[in-house]
Amino acid sequence: MNTMNKTYPNPFVASHWLLALLVIAAAALGWYMVDIPQRTPERAYFFNLHKSFGLLALIMILLLTMQRRRFSPPPLPATLPPWQHRAAAWGHLAMYLLLLGSALSGYVGTNFSRWGIDFFGLFSLPSWGPENREAYQFLKIVHIWTTNLLAALVALHVAAVIKHAVHGEGVLRRMWFRHPVPERSADAE
């Protein structure tokens, strides 16, 4: 059995798991920071940390999308019914759209406020748009909704992976790192 055709390439796998960590970090910070009192250094610190993780996630989303266009994903197990193949395809498309929607609405929304992004304390990205409270509030709502919908879809995604793992269907192996198979020399035969 050729494992190479049944798994994603290692760079894609690494991007997937890094994006997952960035999204979890940004979402956790986002849900935590909203309860911090306004106009405090702590709130500014966590908002900028959230924005920094979100900006990295946006870059990773774009990278993952470009990587995804370069190859066909490995096939799902033939034992899965057709409706599960369709659900997986639609679920992945919805996740990509929600990831983009969440990250872009957060980034663009920030640029309609007077605050820029202090990127991990390394450098500042000033706002490039005019201060516009209505645009900022609209994009903030889009950001919250897309993030919450994404969280629900990710929970469903993880539940499906667990279900397939329990049934031994090998779906998780598709998104795990390949190990190079050593070549056999002619002398070994």
VEXZAVEX-286188 format. One record per residue: residue in three letters; x, y, z of N, C-alpha, C in turn. Coordinates in steps of 0.2 Angstrom, whole numbers, padded with zeros to 4 digits, always signed. Layout:
BEGIN
ALAXYZXYZXYZ/...
***
This chain:
BEGIN
MET+0004-0006+0000+0000+0000+0000+0004+0006+0000/ASN+0003+0011-0005+0007+0017-0005+0005+0022-0001/THR+0008+0024+0005+0006+0029+0010+0006+0036+0007/MET+0011+0037+0002+0012+0043-0001+0006+0046-0004/ASN+0002+0042-0007-0004+0044-0010-0010+0045-0005/LYS-0009+0043+0001-0015+0043+0006-0014+0048+0011/THR-0009+0052+0011-0008+0058+0015-0007+0064+0012/TYR-0008+0070+0015-0006+0076+0013+0001+0077+0013/PRO+0004+0081+0009+0012+0083+0009+0013+0086+0016/ASN+0019+0084+0018+0022+0087+0025+0021+0095+0026/PRO+0023+0099+0021+0022+0106+0021+0015+0108+0023/PHE+0010+0105+0019+0003+0106+0020+0001+0104+0027/VAL+0003+0098+0030+0001+0096+0036+0004+0101+0041/ALA+0010+0103+0041+0013+0108+0045+0009+0114+0045/SER+0007+0117+0040+0003+0123+0039-0004+0122+0042/HIS-0007+0116+0041-0013+0115+0044-0013+0115+0052/TRP-0008+0111+0055-0008+0111+0062-0005+0118+0065/LEU-0001+0122+0062+0001+0128+0064-0005+0133+0064/LEU-0009+0133+0058-0015+0137+0058-0020+0135+0063/ALA-0021+0128+0065-0025+0126+0070-0023+0129+0077/LEU-0017+0129+0078-0014+0132+0085-0015+0140+0085/LEU-0014+0143+0079-0015+0150+0079-0022+0152+0080/VAL-0027+0149+0077-0034+0150+0077-0036+0149+0084/ILE-0034+0143+0087-0036+0142+0094-0033+0148+0099/ALA-0027+0150+0098-0024+0155+0102-0028+0162+0101/ALA-0030+0163+0095-0033+0170+0093-0040+0170+0096/ALA-0044+0164+0095-0051+0163+0098-0051+0164+0105/ALA-0046+0160+0109-0046+0160+0116-0045+0167+0119/LEU-0040+0170+0115-0038+0177+0118-0044+0182+0116/GLY-0048+0181+0110-0053+0185+0109-0059+0184+0114/TRP-0060+0178+0116-0066+0177+0121-0064+0179+0128/TYR-0057+0179+0129-0055+0181+0136-0055+0189+0136/MET-0052+0192+0131-0051+0199+0132-0057+0204+0132/VAL-0063+0202+0130-0068+0206+0130-0071+0208+0137/ASP-0069+0204+0141-0071+0205+0148-0066+0209+0152/ILE-0061+0211+0149-0056+0215+0153-0058+0222+0152/PRO-0058+0226+0158-0060+0233+0158-0057+0237+0152/GLN-0061+0242+0150-0059+0246+0144-0054+0251+0147/ARG-0050+0253+0142-0045+0259+0143-0040+0257+0149/THR-0038+0250+0149-0033+0248+0153-0027+0245+0149/PRO-0021+0245+0152-0015+0242+0148-0016+0235+0147/GLU-0019+0231+0152-0020+0224+0151-0025+0223+0145/ARG-0030+0227+0144-0034+0226+0138-0030+0227+0131/ALA-0027+0233+0131-0023+0234+0125-0018+0229+0124/TYR-0015+0226+0129-0010+0221+0128-0013+0214+0125/PHE-0019+0212+0127-0022+0206+0125-0025+0207+0118/PHE-0028+0213+0117-0031+0215+0110-0025+0215+0105/ASN-0019+0217+0106-0014+0217+0102-0011+0210+0101/LEU-0011+0206+0106-0009+0199+0106-0014+0195+0101/HIS-0020+0197+0102-0025+0194+0098-0025+0196+0091/LYS-0023+0202+0089-0023+0204+0083-0016+0201+0079/SER-0011+0201+0083-0005+0198+0081-0006+0190+0079/PHE-0009+0186+0083-0011+0180+0081-0015+0179+0075/GLY-0020+0184+0075-0025+0184+0069-0021+0186+0063/LEU-0017+0190+0063-0013+0192+0057-0009+0186+0054/LEU-0005+0183+0059-0002+0177+0057-0006+0171+0054/ALA-0012+0171+0057-0017+0166+0055-0019+0168+0048/LEU-0020+0174+0047-0022+0176+0040-0017+0174+0035/ILE-0011+0175+0036-0005+0174+0032-0005+0166+0031/MET-0006+0162+0036-0006+0155+0036-0012+0153+0032/ILE-0018+0156+0032-0024+0154+0028-0022+0155+0021/LEU-0019+0161+0019-0017+0162+0012-0012+0157+0010/LEU-0007+0155+0014-0002+0150+0012-0006+0143+0011/LEU-0010+0141+0016-0013+0135+0015-0018+0135+0009/THR-0021+0140+0007-0025+0140+0001-0021+0139-0005/MET-0015+0143-0005-0011+0142-0011-0008+0135-0011/GLN-0006+0132-0006-0004+0125-0006-0009+0120-0008/ARG-0015+0122-0006-0021+0117-0007-0022+0117-0015/ARG-0021+0123-0018-0022+0123-0026-0017+0119-0030/ARG-0011+0117-0026-0006+0114-0030-0007+0107-0031/PHE-0011+0104-0027-0012+0096-0027-0019+0094-0025/SER-0021+0088-0027-0027+0086-0025-0026+0082-0018/PRO-0031+0083-0014-0031+0080-0008-0031+0072-0008/PRO-0028+0069-0004-0029+0062-0004-0036+0059-0003/PRO-0037+0054-0007-0044+0052-0007-0047+0049+0000/LEU-0053+0051+0002-0056+0048+0008-0057+0040+0007/PRO-0057+0037+0013-0058+0030+0012-0064+0028+0008/ALA-0064+0023+0004-0069+0021-0001-0075+0018+0003/THR-0074+0016+0010-0079+0013+0014-0084+0018+0016/LEU-0082+0025+0016-0087+0030+0018-0092+0031+0013/PRO-0098+0032+0015-0104+0033+0011-0103+0040+0007/PRO-0106+0040+0001-0106+0046-0003-0108+0053+0001/TRP-0113+0052+0005-0115+0058+0009-0109+0061+0013/GLN-0105+0057+0016-0100+0059+0020-0094+0062+0016/HIS-0093+0060+0010-0088+0063+0005-0090+0070+0004/ARG-0097+0071+0002-0100+0077+0001-0099+0082+0007/ALA-0101+0079+0013-0101+0083+0019-0094+0086+0020/ALA-0089+0081+0019-0082+0083+0020-0080+0089+0016/ALA-0082+0088+0009-0080+0093+0004-0083+0100+0006/TRP-0090+0100+0008-0093+0106+0009-0091+0109+0016/GLY-0089+0105+0021-0087+0107+0027-0080+0110+0027/HIS-0076+0107+0023-0069+0111+0022-0070+0117+0018/LEU-0074+0118+0013-0075+0124+0010-0078+0129+0015/ALA-0083+0127+0019-0086+0132+0024-0080+0134+0029/MET-0076+0130+0031-0071+0132+0035-0066+0137+0032/TYR-0064+0136+0026-0059+0140+0023-0063+0147+0022/LEU-0069+0147+0020-0073+0154+0020-0074+0157+0026/LEU-0075+0153+0032-0076+0156+0038-0069+0159+0041/LEU-0064+0155+0040-0057+0157+0042-0055+0164+0038/LEU-0056+0164+0032-0055+0170+0028-0059+0176+0031/GLY-0066+0174+0032-0071+0180+0034-0069+0182+0041/SER-0067+0178+0045-0065+0180+0052-0059+0184+0052/ALA-0054+0181+0049-0047+0185+0049-0048+0192+0045/LEU-0051+0192+0039-0051+0198+0035-0055+0203+0039/SER-0061+0201+0042-0065+0206+0045-0062+0209+0051/GLY-0058+0205+0055-0054+0207+0060-0049+0212+0058/TYR-0045+0210+0053-0040+0215+0051-0042+0221+0048/VAL-0047+0221+0043-0050+0227+0040-0053+0231+0045/GLY-0057+0228+0050-0061+0232+0055-0056+0236+0059/THR-0050+0233+0061-0045+0236+0065-0043+0243+0061/ASN-0043+0242+0054-0040+0248+0051-0045+0254+0050/PHE-0051+0252+0052-0056+0258+0053-0057+0261+0060/SER-0052+0259+0064-0052+0262+0071-0046+0266+0071/ARG-0045+0269+0077-0039+0273+0078-0033+0269+0080/TRP-0034+0263+0082-0029+0258+0084-0026+0254+0078/GLY-0020+0254+0078-0017+0249+0073-0016+0243+0076/ILE-0010+0240+0074-0008+0233+0077-0001+0234+0079/ASP+0000+0232+0086+0007+0232+0089+0008+0224+0088/PHE+0012+0222+0083+0013+0215+0081+0018+0212+0086/PHE+0016+0209+0091+0020+0205+0096+0025+0210+0099/GLY+0024+0217+0100+0028+0221+0102+0035+0222+0098/LEU+0035+0219+0092+0041+0220+0088+0041+0226+0084/PHE+0035+0228+0081+0034+0234+0077+0026+0235+0077/SER+0025+0241+0074+0018+0243+0074+0016+0244+0067/LEU+0009+0242+0066+0006+0243+0059+0001+0248+0060/PRO+0002+0254+0058-0003+0259+0059-0010+0258+0055/SER-0015+0260+0057-0021+0260+0053-0020+0263+0046/TRP-0023+0260+0041-0022+0262+0034-0029+0265+0032/GLY-0034+0265+0035-0040+0267+0033-0042+0273+0038/PRO-0047+0277+0036-0050+0282+0040-0054+0280+0046/GLU-0054+0283+0051-0058+0281+0057-0065+0281+0055/ASN-0068+0276+0055-0075+0275+0053-0079+0271+0058/ARG-0082+0273+0063-0085+0269+0069-0091+0265+0066/GLU-0095+0266+0061-0100+0262+0058-0097+0256+0055/ALA-0092+0257+0050-0088+0252+0047-0085+0247+0052/TYR-0082+0250+0057-0078+0246+0062-0083+0242+0066/GLN-0089+0245+0068-0094+0241+0072-0097+0235+0067/PHE-0098+0237+0061-0101+0231+0056-0096+0226+0056/LEU-0090+0227+0054-0084+0222+0053-0083+0218+0060/LYS-0084+0222+0066-0083+0218+0072-0089+0213+0073/ILE-0095+0215+0071-0100+0210+0071-0099+0204+0066/VAL-0097+0205+0060-0095+0200+0055-0090+0196+0058/HIS-0085+0199+0062-0079+0195+0065-0082+0190+0070/ILE-0086+0193+0074-0088+0189+0080-0093+0183+0077/TRP-0097+0184+0072-0101+0179+0070-0097+0174+0066/THR-0093+0176+0062-0089+0171+0058-0084+0167+0063/THR-0082+0170+0068-0078+0166+0073-0082+0161+0076/ASN-0088+0163+0078-0092+0158+0082-0095+0153+0078/LEU-0096+0154+0071-0098+0149+0067-0092+0144+0065/LEU-0086+0147+0065-0080+0143+0063-0079+0139+0069/ALA-0080+0141+0075-0079+0137+0081-0084+0131+0081/ALA-0090+0132+0079-0095+0127+0079-0093+0122+0074/LEU-0091+0124+0068-0089+0120+0063-0083+0116+0064/VAL-0078+0119+0068-0072+0115+0070-0074+0110+0075/ALA-0078+0111+0079-0080+0106+0084-0083+0100+0080/LEU-0087+0102+0075-0090+0096+0071-0085+0093+0068/HIS-0080+0096+0065-0074+0093+0061-0070+0088+0066/VAL-0069+0091+0072-0065+0087+0077-0070+0081+0079/ALA-0076+0082+0080-0081+0076+0081-0080+0071+0076/ALA-0080+0073+0070-0080+0068+0064-0074+0064+0064/VAL-0068+0068+0065-0062+0065+0065-0062+0059+0071/ILE-0064+0061+0077-0064+0056+0082-0069+0050+0080/LYS-0075+0051+0077-0079+0046+0075-0075+0041+0070/HIS-0072+0044+0065-0068+0040+0061-0063+0036+0064/ALA-0059+0040+0069-0054+0036+0072-0056+0030+0076/VAL-0062+0031+0080-0065+0026+0084-0067+0020+0079/HIS-0069+0021+0073-0071+0016+0068-0065+0014+0064/GLY-0059+0016+0066-0053+0014+0062-0053+0015+0055/GLU-0056+0021+0053-0056+0022+0046-0050+0026+0043/GLY-0045+0028+0047-0039+0031+0045-0039+0038+0042/VAL-0044+0041+0044-0045+0048+0041-0040+0053+0044/LEU-0038+0052+0050-0033+0056+0054-0026+0056+0051/ARG-0025+0049+0049-0018+0048+0045-0017+0053+0039/ARG-0023+0055+0036-0022+0059+0030-0019+0065+0032/MET-0020+0068+0038-0017+0074+0040-0012+0074+0045/TRP-0008+0068+0044-0002+0068+0049+0004+0067+0045/PHE+0010+0068+0048+0016+0069+0044+0018+0062+0041/ARG+0021+0062+0035+0024+0057+0031+0030+0055+0034/HIS+0032+0049+0034+0039+0047+0036+0042+0044+0030/PRO+0048+0047+0028+0051+0044+0021+0052+0037+0022/VAL+0051+0033+0017+0052+0026+0016+0059+0025+0014/PRO+0063+0022+0017+0070+0021+0015+0070+0017+0009/GLU+0074+0019+0004+0075+0015-0002+0079+0009-0001/ARG+0077+0004-0004+0081-0002-0004+0086-0002-0009/SER+0092-0004-0007+0097-0004-0012+0097-0011-0016/ALA+0100-0011-0022+0100-0017-0026+0104-0022-0023/ASP+0109-0020-0018+0113-0025-0015+0109-0029-0010/ALA+0103-0026-0007+0099-0029-0002+0095-0035-0005/GLU+0094-0035-0011+0090-0040-0014+0093-0046-0016/
***
